[in-house]
Amino acid sequence: MVYGGKPSTGCFLCRKRKIKCDEAFPECRNCLIYGKPCPGYRQDAIFRNETEKIQKLVKRSSSSGSASATASSCSPTTTTTDRSSPVSQTSQALSWSGSDSGINSPLALRRLSDSSWEERAVCYFFDQYTTALGEPGEGDCMNHLQFLPSLYSQCMDNPSSCLRWAVDATALITLGNEAKVPSLDVKARKSYGMALRGLRQALQSRTQAVQDETFAAVVLLSLFEDITGERNGLSSSHTAGFELLMKLRGESQLGHQLGRDLFSFAYAHTHIEILALGDKPRFNTEWIPGLLNSSDPVHRLIVTASKLSELFLKASSTPPAVEADLPSKFASWIDSCKTLDFELAQWGQNVPELWLPLIVNSQQGDSLITYQRIPMAAIWNYYRALRIVLQRLILELHHTLATLAGANGPVPDDPMALNVIQEMITDVCRSIPFSLGDVDTLGNPIKSLEGKPQIRAFHGYTLLWPFWYVLSSGLATPEQNQQIRSVLARVGSAQGIKLALILAEAPADQYHQNPLLTKAMKHSL
């Protein structure tokens, strides 16, 4: 007997379709996406007689001579990657097709399997941007588009589905950024146009507008906009759509898991823009926090962010008051800020033990912050970003109150607020090596696999706005600013998220402005 190479460990259907299997248990996600039951995996111990196969290969190579040698030099070598790696067969194909083989890249990639570009793109996109139900290390603390594969499987063959086209567009642009194939960008733009057309039609009917599929399409279109870096400045063109659909869907959307997942994405999206850009919501959202699950740490953080947004909005929309009333109004806002900050501090004390940060030393002796799971770093950085925004608001209110009281000369900053801000910024920076997958939980360096990122794209995506809040505070040191900008540039280039590159290259004066704060201060003076 002759050893003919390591057999594939993928499920039977993936091997039949000749695509990379993620080897998840109890069933592989590709089968779920394909809409077929996973037939399972073969046993680890397999004995095959390869003698006859080798004899045929030897005979064939003897008869074909140099022509056979030439053909074999153009054939890719298929390797088996570690199942924990985010690098799929698509990535292997991409790295091979970019070699000096002289074969056109699209043709080379197509030869690796019978899958279409769209099928490959969807599999790669789901691998990079979605978490699986019960997925170790991901779904247990952060759900990112977990609903999408099953929802897509229901509409993937429907040419009139806006979600089908939105997924295809976002998947193609994601794979196109990785493969550096311009034709995929063209395909993605065409699918994006089809998605917009389908979405407009769906919104004409209230019945279709409130469906999960329609809401999910808006989620995907907003993600497409961030991947391509095509926001209007830093404002998303889909925020109004989120707010409209949240209002139309009402309280019933929180009655089932899929509705809650869609809502959480949209609600967080809108409040990021309130705090970052000073935008106001287009409908009353005060009823929403009371319906969220207070036992869920992420929901508790969302509720606190909502309260902070409301405080910002009150400060910006309060009509001019009698001069004698202004000091008491500003003092009241400062007290409200401090109450919110205490609530945030309590959040950090009451998370599950598994979520708590770990303080470790790197091999170079630097103090780092790590976690049991990478998504926990993103959640904690959102917490730190909220505290930075809140303390900066306290500083602004304190300055204005001192001016109203007739203070002469520069007003000293509140040392407690400055200390909290610097502590939060420092902790964000200390968590960067772990957030990027450069070190493990113990602070040991992780070797990159063929130069590929150690994190999935959605990990990098969730870093963007917390880092933006650090830069926009104007209170980070020059070294910290440079570190944050470098990380944003790295996420933008490695994960193909153009919004990250825009944030990394934005002028400093654009960072150090908060329209809502400026509006509030001018309005009251």
C-alpha positions in Angstrom: 0.0 0.0 0.0 1.1 3.6 -0.8 0.1 6.6 1.2 -1.9 8.8 -1.2 -2.2 11.9 1.0 -4.3 12.9 3.9 -8.0 12.4 3.1 -10.4 15.3 3.5 -12.1 15.6 6.9 -15.0 17.6 5.5 -18.6 16.4 5.5 -19.8 14.2 2.6 -21.9 16.9 0.9 -19.0 19.5 1.0 -16.7 17.0 -0.5 -19.2 16.1 -3.2 -19.6 19.9 -4.0 -15.8 20.3 -3.9 -15.9 23.2 -1.4 -14.1 23.8 1.9 -16.1 22.4 4.8 -15.9 24.3 8.1 -16.3 20.9 9.9 -18.6 22.4 12.5 -20.7 20.1 14.8 -23.3 18.8 14.8 -23.7 20.0 11.2 -21.6 22.1 8.9 -22.7 25.7 8.1 -22.2 25.3 4.4 -24.9 22.7 4.3 -27.2 25.0 6.3 -26.5 27.8 3.8 -27.1 25.4 0.9 -30.4 24.4 2.4 -29.6 20.7 2.7 -29.2 18.5 5.8 -25.6 17.8 6.6 -24.9 14.1 6.0 -22.1 14.1 8.6 -18.4 13.1 8.5 -16.4 10.0 7.9 -14.5 8.3 10.6 -11.0 9.4 11.5 -9.5 5.9 10.7 -9.7 5.1 7.0 -7.8 2.5 5.1 -7.7 2.7 1.4 -5.8 0.7 -1.2 -4.1 3.3 -3.4 -1.8 0.9 -5.3 -3.9 0.8 -8.4 -4.3 4.5 -8.4 -0.6 5.1 -8.2 0.1 2.5 -10.9 -2.3 4.4 -13.3 -0.6 7.8 -12.4 2.9 6.4 -13.1 1.7 4.9 -16.4 0.0 8.1 -17.4 3.1 10.2 -16.5 5.3 7.9 -18.5 3.2 8.2 -21.6 2.5 11.9 -21.5 6.2 13.0 -20.8 6.9 16.7 -20.6 3.4 17.7 -21.4 2.2 16.1 -18.2 4.9 17.8 -16.2 3.9 21.2 -17.6 0.3 20.6 -16.7 1.1 19.5 -13.2 3.1 22.7 -12.6 -0.1 24.7 -13.2 -2.2 22.7 -10.7 -2.7 23.9 -7.2 -1.6 21.8 -4.2 -4.6 21.4 -1.9 -3.7 21.6 1.8 -5.7 21.1 4.9 -5.9 24.1 7.2 -6.5 24.1 10.9 -10.2 24.2 11.5 -9.8 27.0 14.0 -8.3 29.3 11.4 -10.5 31.8 9.6 -8.7 31.1 6.4 -10.9 29.1 4.2 -10.3 27.2 1.0 -11.2 30.4 -0.8 -8.2 32.1 0.8 -6.0 29.2 -0.2 -7.2 29.5 -3.8 -6.7 33.3 -3.8 -3.1 33.0 -2.6 -2.4 30.3 -5.3 -4.1 32.3 -8.1 -1.9 35.2 -7.3 1.3 33.3 -7.9 3.6 33.4 -10.9 1.7 30.6 -12.7 0.8 32.8 -15.6 -2.8 31.8 -15.3 -5.5 34.4 -15.2 -6.7 34.8 -11.6 -10.5 34.2 -12.2 -9.8 31.2 -14.4 -7.4 29.8 -11.8 -9.8 30.2 -9.0 -12.7 28.6 -11.0 -10.6 25.5 -11.7 -10.4 24.7 -8.0 -14.1 23.7 -7.7 -17.4 23.7 -9.5 -18.7 26.5 -7.3 -19.7 29.9 -8.8 -18.2 33.2 -7.7 -21.4 34.0 -5.9 -21.3 30.7 -3.9 -17.7 31.1 -2.9 -18.3 34.8 -2.0 -21.3 33.9 0.3 -19.3 31.1 2.1 -16.3 33.4 2.6 -18.6 36.3 3.8 -20.4 34.1 6.3 -17.1 32.8 7.6 -15.8 36.4 8.1 -18.9 38.2 9.3 -21.3 35.8 11.1 -21.2 33.8 14.3 -22.8 30.4 14.5 -25.3 29.4 17.1 -23.4 28.0 20.0 -20.0 28.6 18.3 -17.3 28.3 20.9 -15.8 31.7 21.7 -18.2 33.7 19.6 -21.9 33.1 20.0 -21.5 32.7 23.8 -20.8 36.5 24.3 -21.4 38.3 21.0 -23.9 37.6 18.3 -22.9 39.1 15.0 -25.4 38.4 12.2 -26.0 35.0 13.6 -29.4 35.0 12.0 -28.2 35.6 8.4 -27.2 32.1 7.1 -30.6 30.5 7.9 -32.5 33.6 6.7 -30.5 33.7 3.4 -31.1 30.0 2.8 -34.9 30.8 2.6 -34.5 33.4 -0.1 -31.3 32.5 -2.0 -33.2 31.2 -5.0 -35.8 34.0 -5.1 -34.8 36.6 -7.8 -37.1 39.2 -6.3 -35.7 39.0 -2.7 -34.0 42.2 -1.6 -32.1 40.2 1.1 -30.8 37.7 -1.5 -29.3 40.6 -3.5 -28.0 42.5 -0.4 -26.2 39.4 0.8 -24.7 38.7 -2.7 -23.6 42.3 -3.0 -21.9 42.4 0.4 -20.4 38.9 -0.1 -19.0 39.8 -3.5 -17.4 43.1 -2.4 -15.9 41.2 0.6 -14.3 38.5 -1.5 -13.4 41.1 -4.2 -11.3 43.0 -1.6 -9.6 39.8 -0.6 -9.0 38.5 -4.1 -8.2 41.8 -5.7 -10.4 40.9 -8.6 -12.1 44.0 -10.2 -14.8 42.0 -11.9 -16.2 41.0 -8.5 -16.6 44.7 -7.6 -18.7 45.1 -10.8 -20.8 42.1 -9.8 -21.2 43.5 -6.3 -22.4 46.9 -7.6 -25.0 45.3 -9.8 -26.3 43.2 -6.9 -26.4 46.3 -4.7 -28.6 48.0 -7.3 -30.9 45.0 -7.4 -31.1 45.0 -3.6 -32.0 48.7 -3.5 -34.7 48.2 -6.1 -36.1 45.2 -4.2 -36.0 47.2 -0.9 -37.9 50.1 -2.4 -40.6 47.7 -3.6 -40.8 46.0 -0.2 -41.2 49.3 1.6 -44.3 50.1 -0.5 -46.2 47.4 1.3 -46.5 47.6 5.1 -46.8 43.8 5.2 -43.5 43.3 3.4 -41.8 46.3 5.2 -42.1 44.7 8.6 -40.8 41.3 7.6 -37.4 40.1 9.0 -36.1 39.7 5.5 -36.6 43.4 4.7 -35.0 44.5 7.9 -32.0 42.2 7.4 -31.5 43.6 3.9 -31.1 47.1 5.4 -28.5 45.6 7.8 -26.5 44.2 4.9 -26.7 47.4 2.9 -25.4 49.4 5.8 -22.5 46.9 6.1 -21.8 47.2 2.4 -21.6 50.9 2.8 -19.0 50.6 5.5 -16.9 48.0 3.7 -16.8 50.2 0.6 -16.3 53.4 2.7 -19.2 55.2 0.9 -20.8 57.0 3.8 -21.8 60.6 3.5 -18.9 61.9 5.5 -19.4 59.6 8.6 -23.2 59.5 8.4 -24.8 56.3 7.1 -27.4 56.7 4.4 -29.4 53.7 6.0 -29.9 55.1 9.5 -33.3 56.6 8.5 -34.3 53.2 7.1 -33.4 51.6 10.4 -35.4 54.1 12.4 -38.4 53.8 10.1 -38.5 50.0 10.3 -37.9 49.9 14.1 -40.9 52.1 14.4 -43.1 50.1 12.0 -42.2 46.8 13.6 -43.0 48.1 17.1 -42.8 46.1 20.3 -43.6 42.8 18.6 -40.1 42.6 17.1 -38.7 41.9 20.5 -40.9 38.9 21.0 -38.6 36.4 19.2 -34.8 35.9 18.9 -34.4 36.9 15.3 -36.3 40.1 15.8 -34.2 40.9 18.9 -31.0 40.2 17.0 -32.0 42.5 14.1 -33.2 45.2 16.5 -30.0 45.1 18.5 -27.9 45.7 15.4 -30.1 48.6 14.2 -30.5 50.2 17.6 -26.7 50.2 18.3 -26.1 51.6 14.8 -28.4 54.6 15.4 -27.0 55.4 18.9 -23.5 55.3 17.6 -24.4 58.1 15.2 -26.1 60.1 18.0 -23.1 60.0 20.2 -20.5 60.3 17.4 -22.1 62.7 15.0 -24.8 64.5 16.9 -27.7 63.1 14.9 -31.1 63.1 16.4 -33.5 60.1 16.1 -36.5 60.6 13.9 -39.0 59.0 16.3 -39.5 58.4 20.1 -37.3 55.6 21.4 -37.9 56.0 25.1 -40.2 52.9 25.2 -37.4 50.6 23.9 -35.0 50.3 26.8 -37.7 49.0 29.1 -38.3 46.0 26.8 -34.6 44.9 26.7 -33.3 42.0 28.7 -31.7 43.5 31.8 -29.9 40.2 32.6 -28.0 40.4 29.3 -24.8 42.5 29.8 -24.9 43.7 26.2 -28.5 44.9 26.6 -27.6 46.6 29.9 -24.9 48.5 28.0 -27.3 49.5 25.3 -29.8 50.8 27.8 -27.1 53.0 29.4 -26.0 54.2 26.0 -29.6 55.1 25.4 -29.7 57.2 28.6 -26.5 59.0 27.5 -28.0 59.7 24.1 -31.1 61.2 25.7 -29.0 63.4 27.9 -27.1 64.7 24.8 -30.4 65.4 23.1 -31.8 67.3 26.0 -28.7 69.5 26.1 -28.9 70.3 22.4 -32.7 70.9 22.2 -33.4 72.8 25.4 -34.7 76.3 24.5 -32.8 79.4 25.8 -33.7 79.9 29.4 -33.7 82.8 31.8 -30.1 83.5 32.7 -30.8 82.8 36.4 -32.0 79.3 35.5 -29.0 78.3 33.5 -26.6 77.4 36.3 -29.1 75.1 38.0 -29.8 73.4 34.6 -26.2 72.7 33.9 -25.6 71.5 37.5 -28.5 69.1 37.0 -27.0 67.8 33.8 -23.6 67.2 35.5 -25.3 65.3 38.3 -27.2 63.2 35.7 -23.8 62.4 34.0 -22.2 61.3 37.2 -25.2 59.1 38.0 -24.8 57.5 34.5 -21.1 57.1 35.0 -21.7 55.2 38.3 -24.1 53.0 36.4 -21.5 52.3 33.9 -18.9 51.5 36.5 -21.4 49.1 38.1 -21.8 47.4 34.7 -18.0 46.6 34.8 -18.4 45.1 38.3 -21.4 42.9 37.5 -20.5 41.1 34.3 -20.1 37.3 34.3 -16.7 36.2 35.7 -15.8 34.8 32.2 -16.1 38.3 30.8 -13.6 39.9 33.2 -10.4 41.4 31.7 -7.1 39.7 32.5 -3.9 41.7 33.1 -0.8 39.9 31.7 2.7 40.8 30.6 3.9 40.5 27.1 7.3 38.9 26.3 8.7 42.4 26.0 7.4 43.2 29.6 4.5 45.4 28.5 1.3 45.3 30.5 -1.6 44.0 28.3 -5.3 43.4 28.8 -6.6 40.1 27.4 -9.9 38.2 27.7 -11.2 34.6 27.4 -12.7 35.5 24.0 -11.8 38.1 21.4 -15.4 39.5 21.1 -15.3 40.4 24.8 -12.6 42.9 24.0 -14.9 44.7 21.6 -17.7 44.8 24.2 -15.4 46.2 26.9 -14.0 48.8 24.4 -17.6 50.0 23.8 -18.0 50.3 27.6 -14.8 52.4 27.8 -15.8 54.5 24.8 -19.1 55.4 26.6 -17.3 56.4 29.7 -14.9 58.6 27.6 -17.9 60.3 25.9 -19.6 60.8 29.3 -16.6 62.2 31.1 -15.9 64.6 28.1 -19.5 65.8 28.4 -18.9 66.4 32.1 -15.8 68.5 31.3 -17.8 70.6 28.7 -20.7 71.2 31.1 -18.2 72.1 33.9 -16.5 74.7 31.7 -19.8 76.2 30.7 -21.1 76.3 34.2 -17.9 78.1 35.4 -18.3 80.6 32.6 -21.9 81.3 33.6 -20.8 81.8 37.2 -18.4 84.6 36.0 -15.1 82.8 36.3 -12.2 84.9 35.1 -9.4 83.3 33.1 -9.1 79.6 32.0 -11.2 77.1 33.9 -9.3 74.2 35.3 -10.4 70.7 34.1 -12.1 68.4 36.5 -9.2 66.1 37.6 -11.4 63.2 38.3 -13.0 63.3 34.8 -9.5 63.6 33.2 -8.3 60.6 35.2 -11.2 58.4 34.1 -10.7 59.4 30.4 -7.0 58.7 30.5 -7.6 55.4 32.3 -10.1 54.3 29.7 -7.9 55.3 26.7 -4.9 53.5 28.2 -7.0 50.4 28.7 -8.2 50.5 25.1 -4.6 50.7 23.9 -3.5 47.9 26.2 -6.2 45.6 24.8 -5.1 46.2 21.1 -2.7 43.3 20.7 -5.3 40.8 21.9 -8.1 42.5 20.0 -6.1 42.0 16.8 -5.2 38.4 17.5 -1.5 39.2 17.9 -1.3 37.6 21.4 -3.3 34.9 23.2 -5.0 35.1 26.5 -1.7 34.7 28.3 0.0 37.4 26.3 2.1 35.0 24.2 2.6 36.0 20.6 0.5 34.2 18.0 2.2 33.4 14.7 0.3 34.6 11.7 -0.7 32.0 9.1 0.8 32.9 5.8 0.4 36.6 6.6 -3.3 36.3 7.1 -5.2 38.2 9.9 -5.6 36.2 13.1 -9.1 37.6 13.5 -12.2 37.5 11.4 -13.4 40.6 9.6 -16.3 41.2 12.0 -13.8 41.4 14.9 -12.0 44.3 13.2 -15.4 45.9 12.2 -16.5 46.1 15.9 -13.3 48.0 16.8 -14.0 51.0 14.6 -16.3 53.1 16.6 -14.7 52.6 20.0 -11.4 53.7 18.5 -13.1 56.7 16.8 -14.4 57.8 20.2 -10.9 57.7 21.6 -9.6 59.9 18.8 -12.5 62.3 18.9 -12.0 62.9 22.6 -9.0 65.0 21.9 -7.4 63.8 25.1 -5.3 60.9 24.0 -1.5 61.4 24.0 0.2 61.7 20.6 1.6 58.2 21.0 -1.9 56.8 21.7 -3.4 58.7 18.8 -0.8 57.3 16.5 -1.3 53.8 17.8 -5.1 54.0 17.2 -4.6 55.4 13.7 -2.2 52.6 12.9 -4.7 50.0 14.1 -7.5 51.5 12.0 -5.2 51.5 8.9 -4.3 47.9 9.6 -8.0 46.8 9.9 -8.8 48.7 6.7 -6.1 47.1 4.7 -6.1 43.5 6.2 -9.9 43.1 6.4 -10.8 45.3 3.4 -13.0 47.7 5.4 -12.7 51.1 3.7 -14.4 52.9 6.6 -11.5 52.0 8.8 -9.1 53.7 6.3 -11.2 56.8 6.3 -11.2 57.1 10.1 -7.5 56.5 10.2 -6.8 59.3 7.7 -9.3 61.8 8.9 -7.8 65.2 9.9 -7.2 65.8 13.6 -9.6 68.7 13.8 -12.4 66.6 12.5 -11.9 64.1 15.3 -11.9 66.8 18.1 -15.4 68.0 17.4 -18.7 66.8 18.6 -21.6 68.6 16.9 -24.0 67.8 19.6 -21.8 69.1 22.4 -21.0 72.3 20.4 -24.7 72.8 19.7 -25.6 72.4 23.3 -23.0 74.8 24.6 -23.8 77.5 22.1 -27.6 77.0 22.6 -27.3 77.7 26.3 -25.1 80.7 26.3 
